[in-house]
Amino acid sequence: MDLVDAHHHVWDLAVRDQDWITGPALAPIRRDFSAADLAAGARPAGVAATVVVQTVTVAGETPELLALAAADDLVAGVVGWVDLTAPDVADRLAGLRELPGGECLSGIRHQVQGEADPRWLLRPDVQRGLAAVAAAGLVYDLVVLPHQLPAATEAAGRRPELTFVLDHLGKPPVAAREPEPWAGLLRALAARPNTVGKLSGLVTEATWDSWTTDDLRPYARVALDAFGPSRLMFGSDWPVCLLAADYGGVLAAARDLTGGLSAPERADVFGAVARRVYGLPSPR
């Protein structure tokens, strides 16, 4: 099987602080994580390609991620960041394409989960930025909390020309064992044909030191039913996942959660969807 990890991060704290990594609970990941560290877990698992995703709202990070993709044959795509509200956002996107590794730019993301306005995605300046992302042939990754899903659904309706990728399935309350109202909100988003779900980040929404795959199963089942295997992709969320599981453990859980699928359906979830949506090169 062509195995693609559609969601991971790298960072070097000497280059740029990750100011979201605070407090004792996150201390295990408050250190550097490189592409070589990723490869140590991903390659033995059979991963053929990955997508590296931005972590901070700093313009300088995306050129670094593009350079990484240009230099590392494991990293095939980049989801970067630009200021969607900037009047010259189209020019900024074009500028990223011109950089080393610019051909690997697959999408754009903003930490909407940190915005106080639950309808931030619907602001006129943000909508203008999303239109520029679509015009550039890129996709838009959504990192939102459940209460922000209605705005994401409306944004997808307003911008049918843009593909929206829902990171971490919208961060369902796995630890609380309360699927609603998240499940209904996710189904509403998935009803938009220009949306895709990412089977990622569930282990860190569960109780870190005692979760089981059965804790994740109700949420994965909702996503599989809502998006279907042809609009769902696997992501490890490494190294954030290390708070709850190692690379192999996350992959094993995802395989268990999709165990009822046919072989072609699993091929979609674990590779084909990511390659299609992010425009990654065909496997060698």
Long-range contacts (C-beta under 8 A, 24 or more apart in sequence): 1-46, 1-266, 1-267, 1-270, 1-271, 2-48, 2-267, 2-270, 2-271, 2-272, 2-275, 2-283, 3-45, 3-46, 3-47, 3-48, 3-234, 3-270, 3-271, 4-47, 4-48, 4-49, 4-50, 4-51, 4-76, 4-233, 4-234, 4-270, 4-271, 4-274, 4-275, 4-280, 5-42, 5-47, 5-49, 5-50, 5-51, 5-234, 5-235, 5-236, 5-238, 6-50, 6-51, 6-198, 6-200, 6-233, 6-234, 6-235, 6-273, 6-274, 6-278, 7-51, 7-53, 7-167, 7-198, 7-200, 7-201, 7-235, 7-236, 7-237, 8-38, 8-42, 8-50, 8-51, 8-52, 8-53, 8-235, 8-236, 8-237, 8-238, 8-239, 9-33, 9-52, 9-53, 9-55, 9-237, 9-238, 9-239, 9-240, 10-34, 10-35, 10-37, 10-38, 10-52, 10-65, 10-68, 11-55, 15-64, 16-56, 16-58, 16-60, 16-61, 18-55, 18-56, 19-56, 20-55, 20-56, 25-243, 26-243, 28-242, 28-243, 29-239, 29-240, 29-242, 29-243, 33-238, 33-239, 35-68, 35-72, 35-74, 35-75, 37-239, 38-74, 38-238, 38-239, 39-72, 39-74, 41-238, 41-246, 41-247, 41-248, 42-74, 42-236, 42-238, 42-247, 43-74, 44-248, 45-247, 45-248, 45-251, 47-74, 48-271, 48-283, 49-74, 49-75, 49-76, 49-77, 49-274, 49-275, 49-280, 49-281, 49-283, 50-74, 50-75, 50-76, 50-77, 51-75, 51-76, 51-77, 51-78, 51-79, 51-106, 51-235, 51-274, 51-278, 51-280, 52-77, 52-78, 52-79, 53-78, 53-79, 53-109, 53-141, 53-167, 54-79, 54-80, 54-81, 54-109, 56-81, 57-81, 57-83, 57-110, 57-111, 59-83, 59-92, 62-96, 62-105, 63-96, 63-99, 65-101, 66-96, 66-99, 66-100, 66-101, 66-102, 66-104, 66-105, 67-99, 67-100, 67-101, 68-101, 69-101, 69-104, 70-100, 70-101, 70-104, 71-101, 75-104, 76-104, 76-278, 76-280, 76-281, 77-104, 77-105, 77-106, 77-107, 77-274, 77-278, 77-279, 77-280, 78-104, 78-105, 78-106, 78-107, 79-106, 79-107, 79-108, 79-109, 79-139, 79-141, 79-278, 80-105, 80-107, 80-108, 80-109, 81-108, 81-109, 81-110, 82-108, 82-129, 83-129, 84-108, 84-110, 84-125, 84-126, 84-128, 84-129, 84-130, 84-132, 84-133, 85-123, 85-125, 85-126, 85-129, 86-129, 89-128, 89-129, 89-132, 89-133, 90-132, 90-135, 90-136, 93-132, 93-133, 93-136, 93-138, 94-136, 97-136, 105-138, 106-138, 106-139, 106-278, 106-279, 106-280, 107-133, 107-138, 107-139, 107-140, 107-141, 107-165, 107-278, 108-133, 108-138, 108-139, 108-140, 108-141, 109-140, 109-141, 109-142, 109-143, 109-167, 110-143, 111-143, 112-142, 112-143, 112-144, 112-148, 112-152, 113-143, 113-144, 113-145, 113-148, 113-171, 115-148, 118-147, 118-148, 118-150, 118-151, 119-151, 120-148, 120-151, 121-148, 121-151, 121-152, 121-154, 121-155, 122-151, 122-154, 122-155, 122-158, 127-155, 127-158, 127-159, 130-155, 130-159, 130-162, 131-159, 131-161, 131-162, 133-162, 134-159, 134-161, 134-162, 137-279, 139-163, 139-164, 139-165, 139-196, 139-277, 139-278, 140-164, 140-165, 141-165, 141-167, 141-198, 142-166, 142-167, 142-170, 143-167, 143-168, 144-170, 144-171, 145-170, 145-171, 146-170, 146-171, 146-172, 146-173, 146-181, 146-182, 146-185, 149-182, 149-185, 149-186, 149-188, 149-189, 150-185, 150-188, 152-189, 153-185, 153-188, 153-189, 153-191, 153-192, 156-189, 156-192, 156-194, 156-195, 157-192, 159-194, 160-192, 160-193, 160-194, 161-194, 162-194, 163-194, 163-195, 163-196, 163-277, 164-189, 164-192, 164-194, 164-195, 164-196, 165-195, 165-196, 165-197, 165-198, 165-233, 165-277, 166-195, 166-196, 166-197, 166-198, 167-198, 167-200, 167-201, 167-235, 168-198, 168-200, 168-201, 168-202, 168-205, 168-237, 169-197, 169-198, 169-199, 169-200, 169-201, 169-202, 169-219, 169-223, 171-201, 171-205, 172-202, 172-205, 172-219, 172-222, 173-205, 174-202, 174-205, 174-206, 174-211, 174-215, 174-216, 174-219, 175-205, 175-206, 175-207, 177-215, 179-218, 179-219, 179-222, 182-219, 183-219, 183-222, 186-222, 186-223, 186-226, 187-222, 187-225, 187-226, 189-226, 190-223, 190-226, 190-227, 190-231, 191-226, 195-227, 195-231, 196-227, 196-231, 196-232, 196-233, 196-273, 196-277, 197-223, 197-226, 197-227, 197-231, 197-232, 197-233, 198-232, 198-233, 198-234, 198-235, 199-223, 199-232, 199-233, 199-234, 199-235, 199-254, 199-257, 199-258, 199-269, 200-234, 200-235, 200-236, 200-237, 201-235, 201-237, 201-240, 201-241, 202-253, 203-237, 203-241, 203-244, 203-245, 203-249, 203-250, 203-253, 204-237, 204-240, 204-241, 204-243, 204-244, 206-244, 208-243, 208-244, 209-244, 211-244, 211-245, 213-253, 213-256, 213-257, 216-253, 216-257, 217-257, 220-257, 220-258, 224-258, 224-261, 229-258, 229-261, 229-265, 229-266, 229-268, 229-269, 229-273, 230-265, 230-268, 230-273, 231-273, 232-268, 232-269, 232-273, 233-269, 233-270, 233-273, 233-274, 233-277, 234-269, 234-270, 234-274
